[in-house]
Amino acid sequence: MAGSSRAARAAADKALAGALEGVDRAALAEELFSIAAAIDGNISLRRAFADPSREGSAKRDLAERLFGGKVSESANGVIGEVVAQRWSSEGDLADAVEALAVRALLASAERAGRIDDVENQLFRFERIVAANTGLRDTLSSRNTDSEGKAGVVRRLLEGKVAPETLRLAEQAVRVDRGRRLDRALESYLTMAADRREELTALVTVAVALDERQQQRLKSALRSIYGKPVTLQTVLDKSVVGGIRVQIGDEVVDGTVVRRLDTVRRDLAG
């Protein structure tokens, strides 16, 4: 993301933070999702809002004409602030509006005491999809309409997960925008961790860690990163032994497989 979009994203996040106080956060999220869908579905609108040659006030006025009276004052104020910024690309703008909706929904889950459940359930859903080639192909296919894919998600998850988890899983398959499904879910998980002001570590092991081992790992990671860390564990017998830990783009791989691969490369050299 270019510098102008980073600054615009920061301004958009600030506008959302102000709007979340004293409102129905789930309702605000749905309004922002509907605005995101409108922007996604209209290339002329995306171009108008992202046009760097147009004054921010003119773009804000356009948003008011389009959405004023159709959404709450809170949602209208947020989108007005978003479009008034200078964005590097149409894609950055569209991604930002969706991200605001996701953050509002996560804030709603937090208020209801469900944000930990939502994060865990989204992670498990991502792993289920990753492990099932047929399901992954169905939910990622551009040949399947978005409502059809959302229907598959509802049949899998409805009544089994928090309402926010279901809504986010549906959103991930509804909006293509050239992104992979796993990347969409990963971005939602990152936002959930940000909301909790914690980091999430993806831990890959051959055998599940016991409680003592988990606490030792959390303590070690907290001392390194300076904030609490939640562990999301993946069991993979192919790693043989050891542990692989990934936080964001940083990976520490101490598995037997990785060490054997290193030996093989050294011998080949």
N, C-alpha and C positions, 0 to 999 in steps of 0.2 A: 504494500500500500504506500503510495507516494506521500510526501510530506503534507500537501494540502488536504488530502483525505484524512490523514491522521489527526490533523488539527480539527477538521470538521467532525470527525468521529468523537473527539473529546468534547466538543461543544454539544453534540447530540446527546451524549451520555449524561452531561450535566443537566440538560433540559429534562431528560427523563427522570433523573433523580429528584428534581424539584416537583415534577408532576405526580410522583408516586405517593406523596404525602396526602393522606385524607381522602383517597379515592378508592373505588373498587378496582384493585389491580388486575384482576382477571378480565374485567370488562374493558379496561384500558388496553390490555394485551390484545384482545380480540379486535378492537378498533384499529390498532396499529397493524395487526395481521391483514385486515381488510384493505387498509391503505397500501400496504406492501404489495398485496395482490393486484390492486389497481395500477400501481406503478409498473409492476412486472408485466402486466398484460397490455401495456400501451407504450410502444416504443417512442411515439411522439412526446408523450408525457415525460418519459425518462429523460429524453434529450432536453426538453424544456427545463426541467428541474436541475439537470447537471450542467447546463450550458454556462461555461465560465464567463461568457461575454455579457450575460444578463445580470442586472443588479439584484442583490439579495432581496431587496424590498419588493421588486417586481415578481420574483419567484414566490415570496411569501404571500403576496396578494393573489397569485394564481392558485396556491394551495387553499387559501381562504374561500375563493370562488368555487372550487371543486368540492371541498370537504366541509366547509362551514355549514352548520345546521344539520349535517348528516352524522357527525361524530361529536363527542363531548368537547367542552372547552379545553380540557386537559390534553386530549389527543390532538386537537386542532393546534394548540400551542406548541406541542412537541414537533409535529410535522412542519409547522411554519419555521421553527428554528432549524430543523434539519435541512430543508430545501434552501434556506437563506445562506447556507455555508457554501464554500468553494470546494467542489469535489473533483478529484483527478479523473474520474471516469463514471459512466452511468452505472457500471457494475458495482463500484464502491458505494454509491448512493443506495442502490437497491439492497445490497447486503446490509447496510447500516440500518435501514428501516426495519428489515426483518429481525436483525439483532436486537433492536429496541423492543420489539414485540416479545421476543424470547426472554429478554431480561425482565420485562414487566410480568410475564407469566411466572418466572422463577421467583420474583419478589412476592407474588401472590402465594406460591407454594411455601416460601419461607414464613410468611405471616401465618399460614395455616399449620406450621410445624411439619411440613412434608418434604422439605427440600432435600434432606439426606436420602429419603426414599426415592425421590424423583431421579437423583443422580445415579443411585445404584440400579434402579430399574432401567434407565436409559442405557447404562453400561451393559447390563445383561442382554437387553434387546439387541444392541450393536453386536455383541458376541454371538448371539443366536443367528443373526443374519449372516455374519461372516462365516459361520460354520456350515450354513445350508446353501449350497450353490443354487439350487432351484429357487429358493426364496429370495436370495440376493439378486438373481437375474430378473425375477418378476418385479421386485420393488425398485430396481435400478433401470429397467427397460424404458426407453423412450417410445416404444411402440404400445405401451399400456397407458391409458389415460390416467391423469392424476387422481381422479375420484375413485377409479377402480383400485389403484394402489392403496389409497387411504382406506378403502373398504377391507382390503386384505389385512391391513394393520389393525383395524377395529376388531375383526374376527379373532385375531391373535391375542389382543391385549385387553379388550373391553371387559371391565369387571375384575380384572386381575392386577391392575396397576392404578396408581394415582391418576386423577383426571388430567393433571398437568403433563404427566408422562405420555399419556395417550395423545394429547393435543400436539406435543412436540414431535412424537413419532410420526403422526399424520403430516405435520408440516414438513418434516424432512423428506418425505416421499412426494409431496405435492409440488414442491418447487424444485425445478431442475437447475436452471441458471448455470449449466455447464459444470456443476460440481458433483462429486461422487457422494453416494448416500453415507458411506462411513465418515467422510470428511464433514458432512453436515452434522451428524450425530456427535462427532468429536468436538466440533465447535460449540454445540449446546452444552456438552459436558464441561468444557473449559469455562463457559460462562457461569455454570452452576458452581464450579469451584471458586471462581472469582467472587460470586455472590457470598459465599461462605467465608471468604478471605482465607482460603486454604489452597494448597497445591494438591494435585492428584497424581499419584505415582502408579503407573501400570507395571505390575510385578508379574513376571513370568517364571514359574517354577514347575518342576516335575511332580513334586509332592506338596500338598497344602501346608502352609506355615501354621504352627500352633500359635496360641494367643501370646505366649512369651516372645516368640520370634517376631511376631507382628509388632509388638510394642518396642522391641529393641530396634527394629528397622525404622519405625516411625521416629523414635528418638534420635537415631543417627541422621536421618534425613532432615529432621527439624534443625539439628545443630548445623547442618550444611547450608540449608536454604533460609533459615531464620523465620520460618512460619510453620504452622501445623500442616501435616501431610496426611491425606486419606489414601489408603491402599485399595487399588482395584486389582484383584488377583486372577490370573489366567493360568490354568493347569495345562501343561504341555509336556507329555512324557518324552517327546523327541529331544528336549534339552538335556536329558539324562540326569543332570544334577546341577547344583549351583543356583544362581539367581540372576535374572535380568531385570533391571529397573529403568523405566523411562519416565521422565518428567519433562513435558513439553518436547523440545527438540534434543534434550540431553539424554544420553543412554549410557548406562553402566552395565556392561555385559560380563558376568562372571560365571556363565554356564560352562559345563564340560564341553558341549558342542562347540562353543566359541573358542575355547582354549585348544581343542583339537584342530579346528580350522586354522588357527594361528600356527600351530606346529606344522601342519601340512604345507602352508605357504612358505614357512622357513625352510623346510626340507626341499621344497621345489626350487627355492632360490639358490 
